[in-house]
Every structure is written in structure tokens, then in C-alpha cells.
């Protein structure tokens, strides 16, 4: 796979490096579920082409060269020795097709995320992290393993124009205008769920945050993070990965 870099544009290679980094970070933070979730990113040029992980490779093994380029049907559009899981792309393809702003879609089955998704109340307004999530959160009821094309319209309808998507009894999903943005949103989503699980275990009397604060949370998040991580957090996360293992760049 060493010749992939020579076959793609500079823009696509940068996207590949960022997406491989995102997979490594999801593994580093413990949100991966063996090989059974996905992160996809729209290729900057081309006719609805996307990058996704090679099926069977653990997230801490993914590299820029190993990512597979596919179309909206999950068909490979560039030679690769690796296959993908077409069924796993069902959710991603639906969102990418419906949302031009969905440059990156991250879906996880994290323990805390699934735990909260299985509660009637969903995300509760009890932490600073939760207010950012609640300011742009949608829910989708569980329909079984996401294998069926017929579920796509309902996924798109339920997501609407939201950034955070809780798949009930299933997991978490974020949509971003960049890989950096989608990752930072997922970090906040996961943090909100983790805090909630711990708070509910510690006490039955939780302190709710005023709805007026939640209403202004999106603007506050962009100011605090410099557009959801692209300015500060993402470069720092790449430096963290480089200190641990730079092989994701290969």
C-alpha cells in the first residue's frame, strides 16, 4: 500500500491522514467496539466518494494508506487489497447522501453511550458537556442491526439538521464539517454520557441546568473550541498520537 500517496491528490492524502488519526484516537479513548463501528469522510474531489476503514482491521491498526475509497453504495472505486463491511455503511451512506455538510460521520458503540441510549430520558442537562449535546440532539428508535435500505429514510428524517444523533439501544453518532469537528463533538457526547452514568449511580437527585443556558450553547461551544477543535484541540491530538505512534501517517 506504500504507493497510495502517489495515486491521490494532496487534499485526499491530508484527509486520509486525519481520518486514520481519528480511528487511532477512537481506539485510544476506548470508544471502539472491536471492528464493528465506522468513521467515514467525504473525499474533497470526486463524485460522492468516501473513505472508510478496511473491515477486519482494528482501529489502532488503521493507516492513511489502508483506508478504502468507496461510493455511496459501498463499492470500491480505487484498487485496494482490503474489503469493507457494506452493511456497516448503511447509516453513513444515508447521512452523507442527505447532508452535504456531513464531511465526516463518526458512529460508536461505546459502553457509556449505549447505556444512556437505553434510558427513556436520554441525555440529561446535568453537565457542561451535556448542554452542547442537547443544543443539537436528535434520536432514532432501534430497528435492529442496521442492514436494511428501508431504514435510511427514517434515519435521515430523525437526524434532520442536528449534529448529535443518539441511536436508541445502539450508540452515538456525530456529524461534522471536518474530521476534527466530528471528533470533538463525539468527545463531548461521550463525556456527557459518562458523567451522566456516574452521576446517576451516585445519586437519584440530580441538579438540572436551566434551558436558557442550553439555548446559547452552540455559539458558546464554537467560541470556546475555535470551531469545534480545528483551531486548537485537533493539532494537539495529532501531536499526542505522534508521540505514541506515527504509523497512522503511513
Secondary structure by P-SEA (a helix, b strand, c coil): cccccccccaaaaaaaaaaaaaaaaaaaaccccccccbbbbbccccccccccccccccccccccccbbbbccccccccccccccccccaaaaaaaaaacccccbbbbbbcaaaaaaaacccccccccaaaaaaaabbbbbccccccccccaaaaaaaaaccccbbbccccbbbbbcccaaaaaaaaaaaaaaaaaaaaaaaaccbbbbccaaaaaaaaaaaaaaacccccccaaaaaaaaaaaccccccc
